[in-house]
Amino acid sequence: ILLLNRMIGVITKATTGLTGLSVVAKPHDRLRVLYKRILMYLEQYPADSRYRQATETIVKTRLDAVNSEPNAKHLELKLGAGQLEEVIVAAERELVLARQLRTFQPWKPLEGAPPPGQFTWPPTWKFNEK
Protein backbone atom coordinates (compact mmCIF):
# COMPACT_ATOMS: atom_id res chain seq x y z
CA ILE A 1 0.00 0.00 0.00
CA LEU A 2 1.39 3.36 -1.02
CA LEU A 3 0.58 6.73 0.51
CA LEU A 4 1.01 10.05 -1.23
CA ASN A 5 2.62 12.71 0.92
CA ARG A 6 0.93 15.82 -0.51
CA MET A 7 3.24 18.31 1.19
CA ILE A 8 6.28 17.20 -0.77
CA GLY A 9 4.64 15.09 -3.49
CA VAL A 10 6.43 11.86 -2.58
CA ILE A 11 4.89 8.43 -2.62
CA THR A 12 5.83 6.41 0.44
CA LYS A 13 5.21 2.77 1.19
CA ALA A 14 3.00 2.28 4.26
CA THR A 15 3.11 -1.52 4.54
CA THR A 16 4.62 -4.55 2.85
CA GLY A 17 1.36 -6.42 3.13
CA LEU A 18 3.31 -9.32 4.64
CA THR A 19 2.71 -10.25 8.27
CA GLY A 20 5.75 -9.55 10.42
CA LEU A 21 7.69 -7.74 7.68
CA SER A 22 7.95 -4.01 8.28
CA VAL A 23 8.71 -1.38 5.68
CA VAL A 24 12.39 -0.40 5.54
CA ALA A 25 12.78 3.39 5.31
CA LYS A 26 16.01 3.32 3.25
CA PRO A 27 16.21 -0.09 1.55
CA HIS A 28 18.99 0.93 -0.85
CA ASP A 29 21.28 1.90 2.03
CA ARG A 30 20.51 -1.28 3.95
CA LEU A 31 21.16 -3.48 0.91
CA ARG A 32 24.46 -1.70 0.15
CA VAL A 33 25.69 -2.35 3.69
CA LEU A 34 24.60 -6.00 3.66
CA TYR A 35 26.05 -6.75 0.24
CA LYS A 36 29.38 -5.10 1.08
CA ARG A 37 29.60 -7.12 4.31
CA ILE A 38 28.86 -10.36 2.46
CA LEU A 39 31.58 -9.55 -0.07
CA MET A 40 33.98 -8.77 2.78
CA TYR A 41 33.40 -12.23 4.28
CA LEU A 42 33.67 -13.93 0.90
CA GLU A 43 37.14 -12.42 0.39
CA GLN A 44 38.31 -14.65 3.25
CA TYR A 45 37.27 -17.80 1.34
CA PRO A 46 39.63 -19.56 -1.08
CA ALA A 47 39.27 -18.19 -4.61
CA ASP A 48 38.31 -21.64 -5.93
CA SER A 49 35.49 -22.09 -3.40
CA ARG A 50 32.27 -22.78 -5.34
CA TYR A 51 30.19 -20.99 -2.70
CA ARG A 52 32.40 -17.90 -2.97
CA GLN A 53 32.26 -17.87 -6.77
CA ALA A 54 28.48 -18.30 -6.99
CA THR A 55 27.63 -15.93 -4.14
CA GLU A 56 30.03 -13.22 -5.32
CA THR A 57 28.46 -13.29 -8.76
CA ILE A 58 24.95 -12.88 -7.36
CA VAL A 59 25.86 -10.27 -4.75
CA LYS A 60 27.92 -8.15 -7.16
CA THR A 61 25.11 -8.22 -9.72
CA ARG A 62 22.58 -7.16 -7.10
CA LEU A 63 24.87 -4.48 -5.67
CA ASP A 64 25.32 -3.03 -9.16
CA ALA A 65 21.53 -2.98 -9.55
CA VAL A 66 21.10 -1.23 -6.18
CA ASN A 67 23.70 1.38 -7.13
CA SER A 68 22.26 1.98 -10.61
CA GLU A 69 18.51 2.04 -9.87
CA PRO A 70 17.35 4.76 -7.44
CA ASN A 71 13.65 3.91 -7.81
CA ALA A 72 12.63 1.23 -5.29
CA LYS A 73 9.79 -0.18 -7.40
CA HIS A 74 12.00 -0.45 -10.48
CA LEU A 75 14.73 -2.07 -8.38
CA GLU A 76 12.26 -4.70 -7.15
CA LEU A 77 11.40 -5.53 -10.77
CA LYS A 78 15.06 -5.56 -11.79
CA LEU A 79 16.05 -7.95 -8.99
CA GLY A 80 12.99 -10.13 -9.46
CA ALA A 81 13.13 -11.40 -5.89
CA GLY A 82 10.02 -9.86 -4.34
CA GLN A 83 9.75 -6.67 -2.32
CA LEU A 84 12.98 -5.01 -1.22
CA GLU A 85 12.16 -5.92 2.37
CA GLU A 86 12.17 -9.59 1.34
CA VAL A 87 15.47 -9.09 -0.47
CA ILE A 88 16.89 -7.54 2.69
CA VAL A 89 15.83 -10.56 4.78
CA ALA A 90 17.49 -12.87 2.23
CA ALA A 91 20.69 -10.78 2.31
CA GLU A 92 20.72 -10.84 6.12
CA ARG A 93 20.42 -14.63 6.04
CA GLU A 94 23.16 -14.90 3.42
CA LEU A 95 25.43 -12.81 5.65
CA VAL A 96 24.79 -15.20 8.57
CA LEU A 97 25.55 -18.16 6.30
CA ALA A 98 28.77 -16.57 5.00
CA ARG A 99 29.93 -16.07 8.60
CA GLN A 100 29.06 -19.64 9.58
CA LEU A 101 30.68 -21.24 6.55
CA ARG A 102 33.86 -19.30 7.22
CA THR A 103 33.95 -20.97 10.63
CA PHE A 104 33.08 -24.45 9.29
CA GLN A 105 35.51 -24.22 6.33
CA PRO A 106 33.70 -26.72 4.09
CA TRP A 107 36.33 -26.25 1.36
CA LYS A 108 38.87 -28.21 3.41
CA PRO A 109 39.29 -31.94 2.79
CA LEU A 110 37.21 -34.32 4.89
CA GLU A 111 38.84 -35.49 8.11
CA GLY A 112 37.77 -39.07 7.44
CA ALA A 113 36.38 -41.17 4.67
CA PRO A 114 32.69 -40.49 3.95
CA PRO A 115 30.20 -43.33 4.33
CA PRO A 116 29.56 -45.21 1.08
CA GLY A 117 27.00 -43.48 -1.12
CA GLN A 118 27.04 -40.20 0.84
CA PHE A 119 27.79 -38.09 -2.21
CA THR A 120 25.70 -39.92 -4.80
CA TRP A 121 22.37 -38.70 -6.06
CA PRO A 122 19.79 -40.02 -6.00
CA PRO A 123 20.64 -41.82 -2.75
CA THR A 124 21.44 -45.48 -3.24
CA TRP A 125 20.54 -46.58 0.30
CA LYS A 126 17.09 -47.59 1.44
CA PHE A 127 15.35 -46.46 4.60
CA ASN A 128 14.60 -49.96 5.91
CA GLU A 129 18.11 -51.36 5.49
CA LYS A 130 20.29 -51.69 8.54
N, C-alpha and C positions, 0 to 999 in steps of 0.2 A: 504494500500500500504506500503510495506516494502522497506527500502533502506539499502544497505550493505555499511558500513563504512569500506573501504579497509585498512585504516591505522591501525585500531585496530581489524579488523575482527568481528565487532559487527553488528548485524542486528537491525536497529532502525525503528520504526513505523513513517511514514511521515504524515499520515492522518487517520482519523477514517472512512472516506467515508460517514459520516453523516453530513448534513448541520448544522452548528452552534455548533458542538461538537468537540472541539479541543483535540489533543493528550495530555495526561498527562505524563509528563516526568518520574515521580516516582509513578506509581499507587499503588504499594504495601504500600509505606509510607502513602499516602493519605488515603487509605482504613483502615490502622491500626488506624490512628488518628480518623477517623470518627466512626469506630466501637467501639473504646474505649470510645468516647464521648457519643454515644448512650447508651452503657452499664452503664455509669456513671449516666445518667438521669434515666434509668430504675431502678436503685437501690433506687431511691426516691419514687417509686410506691409501693403500698402494694404487698406483696409476692403473694397474691391470685388473683391479677389483671390478667385477661386473656390476655390483650395486653402485659403486661410485660412478662408473661410466653412464649407466642408465639414468641415475638420479640427477647427475650433473646436466645431462642433456635436457631433461624435463624442466629442472629448476631454472637453468639459464634461459630457456625458451620462454618460460612464464615470467621471469624477471624482465626480460626484454619487452614483453607485452605490457607489463605493469608500467614500465618506464616510458613506453611509446603511446599509451592510450590513457588520456586523462579522464575520459568519460567512463564512469563506473558501469553503466548499462552496456556500453559497447565492449568494455573489458570482459564482462561476464560472457558475452557472446563469443568473443575472441578466444577465451580460455575453454569454453564449452564444458565447464565443470560445475555448473550450478551457480548459485548466488555467491558473491564474493565472501560472504560470511562462512559459507560452506568450504570455499577454497582455503580460507584462513584456518579453519579447523583441520583440514587435511594437511596443510603446511605445518601446523603445530605438531601434529602426530608424526609427520615425517622427520621433524627435528628431534623428537623424542627417540624415534627409531635410529636415526643417524648417531645419536649419543650412545645408545645401547649397543649397537653393532660395533662401534669403536671399542667398547669395553670387551665384547665377546670375541672380536677378531676372527670372524668366520672365514677369512681368506687364508688363515694358517692351515697347514696340513693337520689331518686328524691325529689325535694322540694314540689311537688304537685302530685296529681294523674294524670297519663297519660290519654289522651283521649281514649275512647273505641276503641279497635282494633289496637292501635298504634304498638304493638309488636307482631302482628300476621302476618304470611306469608303463603300463598299470602294474600295481603290486602283484607279485607272483604268489604271495602267501595267502592262506585262507584263514578265516576267522576261527574255525572250529579245530584247526590243527594245533597240536601241542608240541 
